[in-house]
Amino acid sequence: MKKVLIMAAAIVLASSCRKTSEIENFSDTMDVQEKNMSLITKFTGTGCAPCGSSGYTKFEAFKDQYKGKATFLAFRSGVSMPNYYQAKKALSDEFGLRTSTPSFSYNYIQDDSKQIMTHVNSEVIANSNYDLSVSGDVLNLETTTKFFKTVNGEYMVLPYVVVNGIVGYQKNHPDSPSTKLDKNVAGVANPTTFSSKEYLGYTVGKGKIAKGYTVNLDFEYQINPSWDKDKIEVVMVILKKENGKYSFVNSFTK
């Protein structure tokens, strides 16, 4: 009984200032790991010679070195995906990221790779989990976000759709023109219950949010029929919005 009362109090605290009609749904609540994962972001271009040599090698090395400790997003010029450019512009504009290629950021901080392990070893504020399925050309995404610390503010969930194994040209790479390009950002999935598309996340809690609070939110995304459905993944990013500015909180992928 005590556990039920604690959860009820958490829900009251977290939902007092948010649009509950938009985020409530009937998804099953999933287990969420109390774990931090950093986010490594690469801006790259198919016609950029260093992107296909030093930039490519660096990104691949990061994927090996930080497997299970970081998630990865590659924003690659020369792609044609549903809302890729909106997702890229929103991210680069908000965090002032350099989009000249190749360039790297860590938890949305330019060129400071020390941020990776600093975040991994820090206290966990919140994390997400997800389950994805594909029906026809629609990716269906069920998510659960859980808070592991009592906090104040507005917290957003941002689900990036990532496509692996696309074969494309990469200048100056030894495997060109048949290079397999991984971690390509296709765009941002949109919630089934929100009326507008956002590219910096969707609110999952606002005001005082109690430790233990969880919220479910369902998303969908129109995929390209040519993509290998087994090579589509999702990178969940949690952001905090304060005084009109966003900051990185956590990320997760399976």
C-alpha positions in Angstrom: 0.0 0.0 0.0 2.8 2.4 0.9 4.4 1.8 -2.5 1.1 2.7 -4.3 0.8 5.9 -2.3 4.3 7.0 -3.2 3.7 6.4 -6.9 0.4 8.3 -6.7 2.1 11.2 -5.1 4.8 11.2 -7.7 2.2 11.4 -10.5 0.4 14.3 -8.8 3.6 16.3 -8.4 4.8 15.7 -12.0 1.5 16.2 -13.8 0.3 19.4 -12.2 1.8 21.6 -14.9 1.8 19.5 -18.0 -0.7 18.7 -20.7 -1.8 15.3 -19.5 -4.3 14.9 -22.3 -1.4 14.9 -24.8 0.9 12.4 -23.1 -1.5 9.8 -21.5 -1.9 6.6 -23.4 -2.4 2.9 -22.9 1.1 1.5 -23.4 2.4 -0.9 -20.9 5.1 0.6 -18.6 8.5 -0.9 -19.3 11.4 -1.3 -17.0 13.9 1.5 -17.2 17.6 1.1 -16.3 19.1 3.5 -13.8 22.0 4.2 -16.2 23.6 7.1 -18.0 24.7 6.9 -21.6 26.5 9.8 -23.3 25.7 11.0 -26.8 28.3 11.3 -29.6 27.2 13.3 -32.6 29.0 13.5 -35.9 28.4 15.9 -38.8 29.8 14.4 -42.0 29.5 14.7 -45.7 29.8 12.2 -48.5 31.9 14.5 -50.6 34.3 15.5 -47.8 37.7 13.8 -48.1 38.6 14.0 -44.3 35.1 12.6 -43.5 36.0 9.4 -45.3 39.4 9.0 -43.7 40.1 10.5 -40.3 36.4 11.3 -39.5 35.2 7.8 -40.5 38.0 6.1 -38.5 37.4 8.3 -35.4 33.7 7.5 -35.4 34.2 3.8 -35.8 36.8 3.8 -33.0 34.3 5.6 -30.7 31.7 3.0 -31.5 34.0 0.3 -30.3 35.5 2.2 -27.3 32.2 3.4 -25.9 29.9 0.5 -26.7 27.2 0.4 -24.0 28.4 3.7 -22.7 27.3 6.0 -25.5 24.7 6.4 -28.2 25.6 7.7 -31.7 24.1 10.0 -34.2 25.6 10.7 -37.7 24.2 13.7 -39.5 25.3 13.0 -43.1 24.9 15.5 -45.9 23.5 14.2 -49.2 20.7 12.2 -47.7 17.0 12.4 -48.5 14.9 11.4 -45.4 11.5 12.7 -44.2 12.5 15.3 -41.6 16.2 14.9 -41.4 17.0 18.6 -42.2 14.6 19.9 -39.6 16.1 17.6 -37.0 19.7 18.7 -37.9 18.9 22.4 -38.0 17.1 22.4 -34.7 20.0 20.6 -33.0 22.8 22.7 -34.5 21.0 26.0 -33.9 20.0 25.3 -30.3 23.4 24.0 -29.2 25.6 26.1 -31.5 27.2 23.0 -33.0 29.6 23.4 -35.9 28.2 21.7 -39.0 31.3 21.9 -41.1 32.5 18.4 -41.8 33.8 16.4 -40.2 32.9 17.6 -36.7 32.0 15.9 -33.4 30.1 16.9 -30.3 29.7 15.1 -27.0 26.4 15.5 -25.1 25.9 18.5 -27.4 29.1 20.1 -26.4 31.5 20.7 -29.2 34.9 18.9 -29.3 35.1 18.0 -25.6 35.3 14.2 -25.4 35.9 14.4 -21.6 32.1 14.8 -21.3 31.6 11.2 -22.3 32.8 9.5 -19.1 32.0 12.4 -16.9 28.3 11.9 -17.8 28.5 8.1 -17.6 29.8 8.2 -14.0 27.4 11.0 -12.8 24.1 10.6 -10.9 21.2 9.4 -13.0 18.4 11.9 -13.2 16.1 10.2 -15.7 16.3 7.5 -18.4 14.0 6.0 -21.1 13.3 2.6 -22.6 11.4 1.7 -25.7 9.9 -1.0 -27.8 9.7 -0.6 -31.6 7.8 -2.5 -34.2 7.2 -1.9 -37.9 3.7 -2.2 -39.6 3.9 -1.6 -43.3 5.8 1.6 -43.7 5.1 2.9 -40.2 7.5 2.5 -37.3 5.6 2.3 -34.0 7.4 3.3 -30.9 6.3 2.7 -27.3 8.4 4.5 -24.7 8.6 4.8 -20.9 10.6 7.5 -19.2 11.4 7.2 -15.5 12.9 9.7 -13.0 15.5 8.5 -10.5 15.8 11.8 -8.7 13.4 14.5 -7.5 13.9 17.5 -9.8 12.3 20.7 -10.9 11.9 22.0 -14.4 10.6 20.9 -17.8 11.9 17.7 -19.2 11.6 16.6 -22.9 12.0 13.3 -24.7 13.5 13.3 -28.2 13.4 10.0 -30.2 15.8 9.9 -33.1 15.2 7.3 -35.8 18.5 5.9 -36.9 19.2 3.7 -40.0 22.1 1.4 -40.2 23.8 -0.4 -43.2 22.9 2.1 -45.9 25.3 1.6 -48.7 26.5 4.9 -50.2 29.5 6.8 -51.6 32.0 8.2 -49.1 34.8 10.2 -50.7 38.3 9.1 -49.7 37.2 6.0 -47.9 38.8 2.7 -49.0 35.5 1.0 -49.5 34.0 3.6 -51.7 31.6 3.6 -53.6 30.1 0.7 -51.6 30.7 2.0 -48.1 28.2 0.9 -45.4 27.2 4.0 -43.5 25.9 3.4 -40.0 24.1 5.5 -37.4 22.5 7.7 -40.0 19.8 10.0 -38.5 16.6 9.8 -40.6 14.6 12.3 -38.4 12.6 12.5 -35.2 9.5 10.3 -34.5 6.4 12.2 -33.5 3.9 11.3 -30.7 0.6 9.9 -31.8 -1.2 12.3 -29.3 0.6 15.6 -30.0 -0.9 17.9 -32.6 2.4 19.5 -33.8 5.9 18.2 -34.7 8.8 19.3 -32.5 12.5 18.8 -33.1 13.8 19.5 -29.6 11.6 17.0 -27.8 8.2 16.5 -26.2 7.3 17.3 -22.6 7.1 14.3 -20.3 7.2 16.3 -17.0 7.0 19.9 -15.8 7.3 21.5 -12.4 8.3 19.4 -9.5 8.8 15.8 -10.6 9.2 13.2 -7.9 11.7 10.4 -7.8 10.1 7.3 -9.2 7.7 9.1 -11.6 7.2 7.3 -14.9 5.3 8.3 -18.0 4.5 6.5 -21.2 4.4 8.1 -24.6 3.8 6.5 -28.0 5.4 7.7 -31.3 5.3 6.8 -35.0 7.5 7.5 -38.0 7.0 7.0 -41.7 9.9 4.9 -42.9 11.4 4.4 -46.4 10.2 1.1 -47.8 13.8 0.4 -49.1 15.3 0.4 -45.6 16.2 -2.9 -44.0 13.7 -3.0 -41.2 16.1 -5.0 -39.0 18.6 -2.2 -39.2 16.4 0.6 -37.9 17.1 1.6 -34.3 16.1 4.5 -32.0 18.2 6.8 -29.9 16.2 8.2 -27.0 17.4 11.6 -25.8 16.2 13.4 -22.7 16.6 17.2 -22.5 15.8 19.8 -19.9 14.3 23.1 -20.9 15.0 26.1 -18.6 14.6 29.8 -19.4 14.0 28.9 -23.1 17.3 27.0 -23.3 17.9 23.2 -23.6 20.5 21.1 -21.9 21.4 17.4 -22.3 20.2 15.0 -19.5 20.6 11.4 -20.8 20.4 9.1 -23.9 19.6 5.5 -24.4 19.5 2.9 -27.2 19.3 -0.9 -27.2 
